[in-house]
């Protein structure tokens, strides 16, 4: 996926899921291209997803795919500006 000329776009998406739908949502998220990690978490959100794409347009398309998954109530997406 990496290209010497381009920096990979990375983002975290925090997701709230309808009660009892976590496993169903997880299964669908894992099928989406560009998802590099998905985890069930505690706290304000239910799931965290890491996305990596080559373009902003591709990032937009992947987040839209996730938004359309039945059982997702709300998402918050944060683009990673710098990572250590």
N, CA, C and O atoms as a GROMACS GRO file, in nm:
protein
  336
    1UNK      N    1   0.081  -0.119   0.000
    1UNK     CA    2   0.000   0.000   0.000
    1UNK      C    3   0.086   0.126   0.000
    1UNK      O    4   0.040   0.230  -0.045
    2UNK      N    5   0.205   0.118   0.048
    2UNK     CA    6   0.286   0.238   0.059
    2UNK      C    7   0.355   0.271  -0.073
    2UNK      O    8   0.393   0.182  -0.150
    3UNK      N    9   0.370   0.400  -0.096
    3UNK     CA   10   0.435   0.449  -0.216
    3UNK      C   11   0.546   0.544  -0.174
    3UNK      O   12   0.525   0.623  -0.081
    4UNK      N   13   0.662   0.541  -0.238
    4UNK     CA   14   0.771   0.627  -0.196
    4UNK      C   15   0.738   0.775  -0.211
    4UNK      O   16   0.794   0.858  -0.139
    5UNK      N   17   0.649   0.810  -0.305
    5UNK     CA   18   0.617   0.950  -0.331
    5UNK      C   19   0.504   1.004  -0.244
    5UNK      O   20   0.491   1.125  -0.230
    6UNK      N   21   0.424   0.917  -0.188
    6UNK     CA   22   0.305   0.960  -0.114
    6UNK      C   23   0.309   0.911   0.029
    6UNK      O   24   0.357   0.802   0.059
    7UNK      N   25   0.257   0.995   0.116
    7UNK     CA   26   0.243   0.954   0.254
    7UNK      C   27   0.103   0.895   0.272
    7UNK      O   28   0.005   0.950   0.222
    8UNK      N   29   0.094   0.785   0.341
    8UNK     CA   30  -0.034   0.720   0.363
    8UNK      C   31  -0.119   0.803   0.458
    8UNK      O   32  -0.069   0.850   0.561
    9UNK      N   33  -0.246   0.822   0.424
    9UNK     CA   34  -0.340   0.889   0.514
    9UNK      C   35  -0.388   0.788   0.617
    9UNK      O   36  -0.421   0.675   0.583
   10UNK      N   37  -0.390   0.830   0.742
   10UNK     CA   38  -0.432   0.742   0.850
   10UNK      C   39  -0.537   0.813   0.935
   10UNK      O   40  -0.533   0.935   0.951
   11UNK      N   41  -0.631   0.736   0.988
   11UNK     CA   42  -0.734   0.794   1.072
   11UNK      C   43  -0.783   0.690   1.173
   11UNK      O   44  -0.772   0.570   1.152
   12UNK      N   45  -0.838   0.742   1.282
   12UNK     CA   46  -0.908   0.659   1.378
   12UNK      C   47  -1.055   0.696   1.371
   12UNK      O   48  -1.091   0.813   1.363
   13UNK      N   49  -1.139   0.595   1.373
   13UNK     CA   50  -1.284   0.618   1.377
   13UNK      C   51  -1.337   0.554   1.504
   13UNK      O   52  -1.319   0.435   1.529
   14UNK      N   53  -1.404   0.635   1.585
   14UNK     CA   54  -1.468   0.590   1.708
   14UNK      C   55  -1.616   0.571   1.677
   14UNK      O   56  -1.679   0.658   1.617
   15UNK      N   57  -1.671   0.457   1.719
   15UNK     CA   58  -1.806   0.419   1.678
   15UNK      C   59  -1.891   0.381   1.797
   15UNK      O   60  -1.848   0.307   1.886
   16UNK      N   61  -2.014   0.433   1.799
   16UNK     CA   62  -2.115   0.387   1.894
   16UNK      C   63  -2.209   0.294   1.819
   16UNK      O   64  -2.253   0.322   1.708
   17UNK      N   65  -2.239   0.180   1.883
   17UNK     CA   66  -2.318   0.075   1.821
   17UNK      C   67  -2.447   0.054   1.900
   17UNK      O   68  -2.449   0.068   2.023
   18UNK      N   69  -2.554   0.020   1.830
   18UNK     CA   70  -2.681  -0.014   1.896
   18UNK      C   71  -2.661  -0.135   1.986
   18UNK      O   72  -2.584  -0.226   1.954
   19UNK      N   73  -2.729  -0.136   2.097
   19UNK     CA   74  -2.719  -0.243   2.195
   19UNK      C   75  -2.742  -0.380   2.130
   19UNK      O   76  -2.842  -0.401   2.061
   20UNK      N   77  -2.648  -0.471   2.153
   20UNK     CA   78  -2.661  -0.606   2.102
   20UNK      C   79  -2.616  -0.627   1.959
   20UNK      O   80  -2.630  -0.736   1.905
   21UNK      N   81  -2.562  -0.523   1.895
   21UNK     CA   82  -2.524  -0.532   1.752
   21UNK      C   83  -2.373  -0.533   1.729
   21UNK      O   84  -2.328  -0.531   1.614
   22UNK      N   85  -2.293  -0.536   1.836
   22UNK     CA   86  -2.148  -0.522   1.823
   22UNK      C   87  -2.086  -0.627   1.732
   22UNK      O   88  -2.011  -0.592   1.641
   23UNK      N   89  -2.115  -0.754   1.754
   23UNK     CA   90  -2.054  -0.860   1.672
   23UNK      C   91  -2.091  -0.848   1.525
   23UNK      O   92  -2.007  -0.870   1.437
   24UNK      N   93  -2.214  -0.814   1.499
   24UNK     CA   94  -2.261  -0.796   1.361
   24UNK      C   95  -2.187  -0.680   1.293
   24UNK      O   96  -2.143  -0.693   1.179
   25UNK      N   97  -2.174  -0.568   1.363
   25UNK     CA   98  -2.105  -0.451   1.309
   25UNK      C   99  -1.956  -0.484   1.288
   25UNK      O  100  -1.900  -0.449   1.184
   26UNK      N  101  -1.893  -0.549   1.385
   26UNK     CA  102  -1.752  -0.587   1.372
   26UNK      C  103  -1.728  -0.671   1.246
   26UNK      O  104  -1.633  -0.646   1.172
   27UNK      N  105  -1.812  -0.769   1.224
   27UNK     CA  106  -1.797  -0.858   1.108
   27UNK      C  107  -1.801  -0.779   0.977
   27UNK      O  108  -1.727  -0.809   0.884
   28UNK      N  109  -1.888  -0.679   0.970
   28UNK     CA  110  -1.900  -0.599   0.847
   28UNK      C  111  -1.782  -0.503   0.831
   28UNK      O  112  -1.734  -0.482   0.719
   29UNK      N  113  -1.736  -0.445   0.941
   29UNK     CA  114  -1.622  -0.352   0.934
   29UNK      C  115  -1.497  -0.425   0.886
   29UNK      O  116  -1.420  -0.370   0.807
   30UNK      N  117  -1.476  -0.546   0.933
   30UNK     CA  118  -1.354  -0.621   0.897
   30UNK      C  119  -1.346  -0.649   0.748
   30UNK      O  120  -1.237  -0.679   0.698
   31UNK      N  121  -1.456  -0.642   0.675
   31UNK     CA  122  -1.458  -0.667   0.531
   31UNK      C  123  -1.423  -0.544   0.447
   31UNK      O  124  -1.402  -0.555   0.326
   32UNK      N  125  -1.417  -0.428   0.510
   32UNK     CA  126  -1.396  -0.303   0.436
   32UNK      C  127  -1.248  -0.283   0.406
   32UNK      O  128  -1.164  -0.291   0.496
   33UNK      N  129  -1.215  -0.257   0.278
   33UNK     CA  130  -1.076  -0.229   0.242
   33UNK      C  131  -1.024  -0.108   0.320
   33UNK      O  132  -1.101  -0.017   0.351
   34UNK      N  133  -0.898  -0.107   0.351
   34UNK     CA  134  -0.830   0.003   0.421
   34UNK      C  135  -0.844  -0.003   0.572
   34UNK      O  136  -0.779   0.075   0.642
   35UNK      N  137  -0.927  -0.092   0.625
   35UNK     CA  138  -0.934  -0.109   0.771
   35UNK      C  139  -0.813  -0.194   0.811
   35UNK      O  140  -0.800  -0.309   0.769
   36UNK      N  141  -0.725  -0.135   0.891
   36UNK     CA  142  -0.604  -0.205   0.932
   36UNK      C  143  -0.614  -0.260   1.074
   36UNK      O  144  -0.536  -0.347   1.114
   37UNK      N  145  -0.711  -0.211   1.151
   37UNK     CA  146  -0.729  -0.257   1.288
   37UNK      C  147  -0.870  -0.223   1.333
   37UNK      O  148  -0.924  -0.118   1.298
   38UNK      N  149  -0.928  -0.312   1.410
   38UNK     CA  150  -1.059  -0.287   1.468
   38UNK      C  151  -1.061  -0.351   1.607
   38UNK      O  152  -1.018  -0.465   1.624
   39UNK      N  153  -1.113  -0.277   1.705
   39UNK     CA  154  -1.114  -0.328   1.842
   39UNK      C  155  -1.240  -0.283   1.914
   39UNK      O  156  -1.290  -0.173   1.892
   40UNK      N  157  -1.289  -0.370   2.000
   40UNK     CA  158  -1.399  -0.334   2.091
   40UNK      C  159  -1.333  -0.269   2.212
   40UNK      O  160  -1.236  -0.322   2.267
   41UNK      N  161  -1.385  -0.154   2.254
   41UNK     CA  162  -1.324  -0.079   2.363
   41UNK      C  163  -1.428  -0.045   2.470
   41UNK      O  164  -1.549  -0.057   2.448
   42UNK      N  165  -1.380  -0.002   2.585
   42UNK     CA  166  -1.468   0.044   2.692
   42UNK      C  167  -1.470   0.196   2.690
   42UNK      O  168  -1.385   0.260   2.628
   43UNK      N  169  -1.568   0.253   2.756
   43UNK     CA  170  -1.576   0.398   2.765
   43UNK      C  171  -1.690   0.453   2.682
   43UNK      O  172  -1.791   0.386   2.660
   44UNK      N  173  -1.674   0.575   2.636
   44UNK     CA  174  -1.780   0.647   2.564
   44UNK      C  175  -1.816   0.582   2.430
   44UNK      O  176  -1.930   0.591   2.385
   45UNK      N  177  -1.718   0.515   2.368
   45UNK     CA  178  -1.741   0.450   2.238
   45UNK      C  179  -1.730   0.299   2.252
   45UNK      O  180  -1.673   0.249   2.349
   46UNK      N  181  -1.786   0.228   2.156
   46UNK     CA  182  -1.790   0.082   2.160
   46UNK      C  183  -1.680   0.016   2.076
   46UNK      O  184  -1.627  -0.089   2.113
   47UNK      N  185  -1.645   0.079   1.964
   47UNK     CA  186  -1.548   0.023   1.870
   47UNK      C  187  -1.454   0.134   1.824
   47UNK      O  188  -1.495   0.249   1.807
   48UNK      N  189  -1.327   0.098   1.805
   48UNK     CA  190  -1.232   0.190   1.741
   48UNK      C  191  -1.175   0.119   1.618
   48UNK      O  192  -1.139   0.001   1.623
   49UNK      N  193  -1.167   0.194   1.509
   49UNK     CA  194  -1.119   0.142   1.381
   49UNK      C  195  -1.003   0.229   1.336
   49UNK      O  196  -1.006   0.351   1.349
   50UNK      N  197  -0.901   0.165   1.281
   50UNK     CA  198  -0.790   0.239   1.220
   50UNK      C  199  -0.799   0.217   1.069
   50UNK      O  200  -0.812   0.104   1.022
   51UNK      N  201  -0.792   0.327   0.995
   51UNK     CA  202  -0.800   0.324   0.849
   51UNK      C  203  -0.671   0.379   0.791
   51UNK      O  204  -0.611   0.471   0.847
   52UNK      N  205  -0.627   0.322   0.679
   52UNK     CA  206  -0.512   0.374   0.605
   52UNK      C  207  -0.546   0.375   0.457
   52UNK      O  208  -0.583   0.272   0.400
   53UNK      N  209  -0.533   0.492   0.396
   53UNK     CA  210  -0.564   0.508   0.254
   53UNK      C  211  -0.455   0.591   0.185
   53UNK      O  212  -0.370   0.651   0.251
   54UNK      N  213  -0.458   0.591   0.054
   54UNK     CA  214  -0.360   0.668  -0.023
   54UNK      C  215  -0.408   0.810  -0.056
   54UNK      O  216  -0.326   0.898  -0.085
   55UNK      N  217  -0.541   0.832  -0.053
   55UNK     CA  218  -0.595   0.963  -0.087
   55UNK      C  219  -0.707   1.002   0.008
   55UNK      O  220  -0.765   0.916   0.076
   56UNK      N  221  -0.738   1.130   0.011
   56UNK     CA  222  -0.849   1.180   0.092
   56UNK      C  223  -0.981   1.127   0.036
   56UNK      O  224  -1.073   1.096   0.113
   57UNK      N  225  -0.991   1.117  -0.096
   57UNK     CA  226  -1.112   1.064  -0.156
   57UNK      C  227  -1.138   0.920  -0.113
   57UNK      O  228  -1.252   0.882  -0.083
   58UNK      N  229  -1.033   0.840  -0.111
   58UNK     CA  230  -1.047   0.702  -0.066
   58UNK      C  231  -1.086   0.696   0.082
   58UNK      O  232  -1.168   0.613   0.121
   59UNK      N  233  -1.029   0.785   0.164
   59UNK     CA  234  -1.066   0.792   0.306
   59UNK      C  235  -1.215   0.825   0.319
   59UNK      O  236  -1.286   0.764   0.400
   60UNK      N  237  -1.260   0.920   0.241
   60UNK     CA  238  -1.402   0.958   0.241
   60UNK      C  239  -1.490   0.837   0.205
   60UNK      O  240  -1.590   0.810   0.271
   61UNK      N  241  -1.452   0.765   0.099
   61UNK     CA  242  -1.531   0.650   0.056
   61UNK      C  243  -1.537   0.542   0.163
   61UNK      O  244  -1.643   0.483   0.186
   62UNK      N  245  -1.424   0.514   0.229
   62UNK     CA  246  -1.423   0.411   0.334
   62UNK      C  247  -1.506   0.454   0.454
   62UNK      O  248  -1.577   0.371   0.511
   63UNK      N  249  -1.499   0.581   0.494
   63UNK     CA  250  -1.581   0.625   0.607
   63UNK      C  251  -1.729   0.620   0.571
   63UNK      O  252  -1.813   0.588   0.656
   64UNK      N  253  -1.762   0.651   0.447
   64UNK     CA  254  -1.902   0.643   0.405
   64UNK      C  255  -1.952   0.499   0.408
   64UNK      O  256  -2.066   0.473   0.448
   65UNK      N  257  -1.868   0.404   0.368
   65UNK     CA  258  -1.904   0.262   0.376
   65UNK      C  259  -1.937   0.223   0.519
   65UNK      O  260  -2.035   0.153   0.545
   66UNK      N  261  -1.854   0.268   0.611
   66UNK     CA  262  -1.877   0.235   0.752
   66UNK      C  263  -2.005   0.301   0.802
   66UNK      O  264  -2.081   0.238   0.876
   67UNK      N  265  -2.029   0.426   0.764
   67UNK     CA  266  -2.151   0.495   0.808
   67UNK      C  267  -2.278   0.421   0.767
   67UNK      O  268  -2.380   0.431   0.835
   68UNK      N  269  -2.272   0.349   0.656
   68UNK     CA  270  -2.390   0.280   0.604
   68UNK      C  271  -2.417   0.144   0.670
   68UNK      O  272  -2.517   0.079   0.640
   69UNK      N  273  -2.330   0.102   0.760
   69UNK     CA  274  -2.350  -0.027   0.826
   69UNK      C  275  -2.465  -0.016   0.925
   69UNK      O  276  -2.466   0.069   1.014
   70UNK      N  277  -2.563  -0.104   0.907
   70UNK     CA  278  -2.678  -0.107   0.997
   70UNK      C  279  -2.632  -0.145   1.137
   70UNK      O  280  -2.557  -0.240   1.155
   71UNK      N  281  -2.677  -0.070   1.236
   71UNK     CA  282  -2.640  -0.095   1.374
   71UNK      C  283  -2.546   0.010   1.430
   71UNK      O  284  -2.528   0.019   1.552
   72UNK      N  285  -2.486   0.091   1.342
   72UNK     CA  286  -2.401   0.201   1.388
   72UNK      C  287  -2.489   0.322   1.417
   72UNK      O  288  -2.570   0.363   1.334
   73UNK      N  289  -2.472   0.377   1.535
   73UNK     CA  290  -2.551   0.491   1.579
   73UNK      C  291  -2.480   0.622   1.547
   73UNK      O  292  -2.542   0.717   1.498
   74UNK      N  293  -2.349   0.627   1.575
   74UNK     CA  294  -2.274   0.753   1.562
   74UNK      C  295  -2.127   0.721   1.543
   74UNK      O  296  -2.076   0.620   1.594
   75UNK      N  297  -2.057   0.808   1.468
   75UNK     CA  298  -1.912   0.793   1.451
   75UNK      C  299  -1.843   0.927   1.471
   75UNK      O  300  -1.902   1.033   1.453
   76UNK      N  301  -1.718   0.919   1.509
   76UNK     CA  302  -1.629   1.036   1.514
   76UNK      C  303  -1.499   0.991   1.447
   76UNK      O  304  -1.438   0.893   1.489
   77UNK      N  305  -1.457   1.064   1.344
   77UNK     CA  306  -1.336   1.028   1.272
   77UNK      C  307  -1.231   1.135   1.294
   77UNK      O  308  -1.259   1.254   1.282
   78UNK      N  309  -1.108   1.092   1.325
   78UNK     CA  310  -0.996   1.183   1.344
   78UNK      C  311  -0.881   1.141   1.254
   78UNK      O  312  -0.830   1.030   1.265
   79UNK      N  313  -0.841   1.231   1.164
   79UNK     CA  314  -0.727   1.207   1.076
   79UNK      C  315  -0.599   1.224   1.160
   79UNK      O  316  -0.588   1.318   1.239
   80UNK      N  317  -0.506   1.133   1.144
   80UNK     CA  318  -0.379   1.142   1.216
   80UNK      C  319  -0.289   1.240   1.142
   80UNK      O  320  -0.259   1.220   1.024
   81UNK      N  321  -0.246   1.345   1.210
   81UNK     CA  322  -0.157   1.444   1.148
   81UNK      C  323  -0.011   1.406   1.160
   81UNK      O  324   0.067   1.424   1.067
   82UNK      N  325   0.025   1.352   1.275
   82UNK     CA  326   0.165   1.313   1.298
   82UNK      C  327   0.162   1.196   1.397
   82UNK      O  328   0.084   1.196   1.493
   83UNK      N  329   0.247   1.100   1.373
   83UNK     CA  330   0.247   0.981   1.457
   83UNK      C  331   0.390   0.950   1.499
   83UNK      O  332   0.484   0.966   1.421
   84UNK      N  333   0.406   0.906   1.624
   84UNK     CA  334   0.540   0.878   1.678
   84UNK      C  335   0.551   0.732   1.714
   84UNK      O  336   0.655   0.688   1.761
   0.00000   0.00000   0.00000
